[in-house]
Amino acid sequence: MSRERYYLFKSCILGAYYPRVEDSLRIVFDRLGVRYFDDSNQSSCTGHGYHSGIYPLRSTLEVNRRNFSLARTAGCDEIVTSCVTSYATLKEMKKFLKDTVDIYHGSEVIHENRDRLSEMLKYSLEGIRLVTHHGCHYTKIFYEDVRVGGPEDPMLLDEIAVSLGAEVVEYEEKGLCCGMGFRHLLLDQEYCRDIALKKLTSIKKVEPDLILVHCPGCLLTLDRFQPILEEETGVELRIPVIHYAELTALLLGANPDEIGAAAHQTRIDRVIERIRG
């Protein structure tokens, strides 16, 4: 990554459900001095519809041809996105279109700067035990591009978390999907909930303080399915789920309102209080 300025590619799911998450990424980038262009003309990557089988390939190609053109017009030859579905969709469309714009995930920028960040922290994750969950569209589609570890054992979030002072705990179903499934979510939510329950039950066994996630869809699924699953099964879960950008911004001194803590279905205020002392 040798950018002059990134084109900041925004997520439709974050914008709809957790709008402060991308504010958190901006806070981190601003503190690091990472330059980016925030374009109000950007379209969705259409990844949700594309991977659900609703949008045809041609439509996704043409929408993203325009997005790539907007990035070049802004003088940016590198796109950074907080969403792993946008990451994978943009990389796939770049390949078809033979475009020259490079695509990165926001967590890769944080990982690259993790040593600098560790020196800037107002708070630490010392004493916090967490588990990580990497998004499938980061690890499983362009698997040769997984930056740390591999597609079956990604370590990007783990290394970020350790650099921030956390203890990373292993669990049996680390490689299992969150359960979102895109098309499955539209056609068979019971199946999606079964997968999420298997994932969350495995996590619950190791008793972490929080789940650190990589992906807007994973945040939405693991956060908002918990109360539904508790009601259906009678099993108490209540595991805070936090996006990597939220957590990093919080440690740099952002307050709970700035990172959008109130948008979470599963309460994260108690773990925030522990972190902030």
N, C-alpha and C positions, 0 to 999 in steps of 0.2 A: 504494500500500500504506500504509494508515494504521491499523494494527492496535493493539489493546490487548494481545492475546495470540493467537498462532496455535494452531490444532489441528494437532499434528504427526502427519501421516499416514504410517504405516510401510509399507515395501515387503516383499512376500513373497519376492522373489528375493534381496534383500539379506539378509533375515533368515535365509534358508536357506544362502546361499553366502558372503556377505561381511558378517556381522553387525556388524562394527566400523565399517562405513561410516556407519551412522546414528549411532553413537557419535561419529564425527568431526563430523557435522553438529551434534550437540548441543554439542560442544566449541566450534565456531565461534560458534554462537548464544549460548552462555554468555559467551564473551569479548566479544561485541558488545553483550550486555545485551538480546538479543532474547528476549522472553518467549514460552513455548510450553507447551501442555498435552499430556502424554504419556499417552494413554488405553489401558489394558490391555484395554478392552472393544471396541476397534476391530476390525472385520472386514477381510479383504482386499477390495480393490475388485472382485475377480473378473476383472480386465482380461486376465490371461493366458488364462483359459478363454473369456472373451467374444470376444477377438480370434482365438482358435483355432477358433471355431465350436462350442465344447463347451457353454458356458453360454448359454441363451437371454436375450434382452433383458429379459424380465420378471424373471428371477431377479436379473440385475445391477441392475435398477432397484430392486428391493425391498431388496437387501443395502445399496445405497448410500443409499436413503431412511433406513435405520437409521443409517448412518454420519453423514449430515447431521444427523440428530436428536441423535446423541451430541455432535457439535460444538456445536450450539446449547445443549444441556443443560449443557455445560462452559463456556458463556458466550463461545464463540468464533464470530465471524462470518467468519473467514478460515482456510482450510486451507492448509497448506504441506506438500508431499511431496517426497521425494528422488527419486521415480520418475517418469519421463515417461509411462509407461503409466497409472499412477494419475492423473497430471495430466490426461491426455486423457480417460480413462474418467470421472473425476469431473466434468469440465467437460461431457461429453456427457450424463451422467445429470442434472446440474443443469439443463441446458437442457430435457430432457424433463419433469422434475419441477417446473420453474419455481421452483427453490429459490433462496433469497437468499444462501446461503453463497458466498463468493468463493474461487477456487482459484488457488494460486501454486505455482511450482516452487522448490525450495530454492536453485537457482543464481540465480534472480531476486533473492532476498534478499541473497545474497553480492554480486551485481553492484551492487545498490543501495547497498551498504555498502563497496564496493571501495576507496574513498579512505581511509576510516577503517581498514580492514584493513591497507592498505599501511603505515600508521604504527605498527601493532601487531606487525609481523612480527619473529620472532626470527631467521628465515632468509629468504633471497631466492632467486629463481629466476635471478638474474644468471648468464649463461653457459650456461643451459639452453635448448636448442632443442626445441620441442615442436610437435606437430600436434593439432588439435582434431577431435572428432567429436561432433556434436549428434544427439540422439535423434530418430528420425522422428516419434514420437508427440508430440513438442514442436513440431516445425517444420512437419509436413505435414497435421495434422488441423485444429487451430485456427490456421491459418497467419496470419490477420489479427492474432493476439495475440502473435506472435513479437516479443519485446521489443527486440532489437537486430539490425539487418540485416533479412533477409527469409527466407521459407521455402526459397529456393534458395541463399541466401548468409547463413546465420545467423552472427552475430558475438558472441553473448553470452559464450561461453567464451573467445573470442579476447580480448575486452576485459578479462575477469577475469585471464587469464594475463599479459597485458601489465602490468596494474596490480600483479601479483605479481613482476614483474621478468623474465619469460621473453621469448624471441624466438619468435614464432609463425611457423611455416613453412607455406607453401601446398603443396598436392599435388593431383594431377590428379583423384583420385576422392574429393574431400572430401564431395561431396553423395551418395555412394553409401551405401546401407544397410549396416549391419554384417553382415547375412546371417541374423540370427536368424529373422525372418519369422513367428514364432508357429505358425500352422498348418503352414507349410512345415517347421518344425523337427520337428514330429511325424510328417509324412508323407514328407518328402524331404530328409533331412539332407545328402545329397550336393550338392544344389542350394545349400543354405545354406553349405556349406563352400566351394563354388565362388565365391560372392559374397564371403565373408570373405577368401578367398585373393586375389581381385582387389583388394579394399580394402587388405589388408595389404601386398601387393606394391607397390602405388602408394605407400604410406607408406614402405616400406623404401627406396625409391629416393631419398628426400630425407634419409635418415639422421637422424631425430630422436632425442632422448634419451628421449622418452616420448610416449604417446598420452593426451591428456586427454579423458575421456568424461563424458557427461551423464546416462547412463541405466544402470540395473542390468543390463538385458538386453544392452546393448552391451558393458558391462564383462565380463559372463559370456562372451559370444560371442568377442570379440576376445582375451580373456585365455586362455580354455580351449581354443579351437580351434587356437591357435598350435602346441602340441606335436603335435597330431593332424595338422595340415597339414604340419609339418616331416617327420614320419614318412612320410606319404603321398607327398610330392613330393621330399624330399631338399633342399628350399630352407630355408636357415637364416633365421629371422625374429627371435625373441627380442627383441621390442620391448616394454618395460614399458608396461602399461596401468593408468592411475590415475584414479579417480573424483575429480571436482572437490572433494567434501567431504573426502576423505582428504588431498589435496594441500594444501588450505587449512589444515586442522588441523595437518598436519606443519609448515608454515611458521610457524604460531603457537607451535610448541614441543612438540606432541604427539610421543611416541616411536613407533617402528615397531609395537610391540605394541598401543598404544592405537588406531592406525588399522587394525590387522589385516593388516599386510604379509604375514604367513605364509599367509594364505588365497589369495593370488594364485598361479596356476599358473605364469605367466611371472614370473621373479624381478624384484622391484623394489628389492631391498636395495642394489644398487650405485648406482642413481640417487639413492636416499635418502642414502647415504654422501656422494655428491657435493654434494647440497643442504645437508646438515648440516656439511660441511667436515671 
